[in-house]
């Protein structure tokens, strides 16, 4: 199982970023994919779930701002992040539900 996250960067408050995650080593189209984040000095937290059929679920703090999606043909899952806030600053990771494997993550910094 392997994940490669990308798309992070530095953005001003109110800005947008689109994260991507390429997964391999498992049946991607059948996998429940999840996004997590870890802010400095804090525990890693679940952010969003993208089910195989495209249904999505979010932590309350990002509802209405973040949108998860996936392309099973490309083995990729995405996280569109809008109206970013400084408290969204974190390293973002994707994972397949039930796995203990993590990728390297992608840093998102929201700052003016």
C-alpha positions in Angstrom: 0.0 0.0 0.0 1.4 3.3 -1.1 0.2 6.9 -1.1 1.7 10.0 -2.7 0.0 13.3 -1.7 0.6 16.6 -3.6 -0.9 20.0 -4.1 -0.1 21.7 -0.8 1.5 25.1 -0.5 1.3 28.5 1.0 -2.0 30.4 0.6 -3.6 33.5 2.1 -6.7 33.2 4.2 -9.8 32.8 2.0 -7.8 31.2 -0.7 -8.1 27.7 -2.2 -6.0 24.6 -2.8 -6.6 21.3 -4.4 -4.9 18.3 -2.9 -4.3 15.1 -4.8 -3.4 11.6 -3.6 -2.3 8.7 -5.8 -2.9 5.3 -4.2 -1.3 2.0 -5.2 -1.0 -1.5 -3.9 -4.7 -2.1 -3.3 -8.0 -2.2 -5.1 -8.5 1.5 -5.3 -12.0 1.4 -6.8 -13.3 -0.6 -3.9 -11.5 1.4 -1.2 -12.9 3.9 1.2 -10.4 6.7 1.0 -9.9 9.2 3.8 -8.1 12.5 4.3 -6.5 13.4 7.6 -4.4 16.3 8.8 -1.9 17.0 11.6 -1.3 20.5 12.8 1.9 21.4 14.7 1.8 20.2 18.2 -1.6 18.4 17.7 -2.8 14.9 17.1 -3.6 13.8 13.6 -7.3 14.2 12.9 -9.7 12.8 10.3 -10.9 15.4 7.8 -13.0 13.7 5.1 -14.0 10.3 3.7 -14.7 9.6 0.0 -16.5 6.3 -0.4 -16.1 4.1 -3.5 -19.3 5.4 -5.1 -18.3 9.0 -4.4 -20.3 9.7 -1.2 -18.5 12.1 1.1 -18.3 12.8 4.8 -16.6 15.6 6.6 -15.5 16.8 10.0 -17.7 19.7 11.1 -14.9 22.2 10.9 -14.5 21.9 7.1 -18.1 21.3 6.1 -19.2 23.7 3.3 -15.5 24.6 2.6 -13.9 21.3 1.6 -15.0 18.9 -1.1 -13.7 15.4 -1.6 -13.8 13.5 -4.9 -12.1 10.6 -6.7 -11.1 9.3 -10.1 -11.1 5.5 -9.9 -9.6 5.3 -13.4 -6.6 7.2 -12.2 -6.4 5.7 -8.7 -6.6 9.2 -7.3 -8.5 11.0 -4.6 -8.8 14.8 -4.3 -9.6 17.4 -1.6 -10.7 20.8 -2.9 -10.2 23.2 -0.1 -11.9 26.6 -0.3 -12.2 29.6 2.1 -9.1 28.4 3.8 -8.4 29.6 7.4 -5.2 29.8 9.4 -6.4 26.9 11.5 -6.4 24.7 8.4 -2.6 24.8 8.5 -1.4 21.3 8.7 0.3 18.4 6.9 -2.5 16.6 5.0 -2.4 12.9 4.4 -4.6 10.4 2.6 -5.2 6.8 3.6 -7.3 3.8 2.7 -9.8 3.0 5.5 -8.4 0.2 7.7 -4.8 0.7 6.6 -2.0 1.6 9.0 0.2 3.0 6.1 0.7 6.7 5.7 2.3 8.7 2.9 4.6 11.5 3.3 1.8 14.1 3.4 1.6 17.5 1.8 2.1 20.7 3.8 -0.7 23.3 3.7 0.0 26.7 5.2 -2.6 29.4 5.4 -1.1 32.7 6.3 -1.1 36.3 5.3 
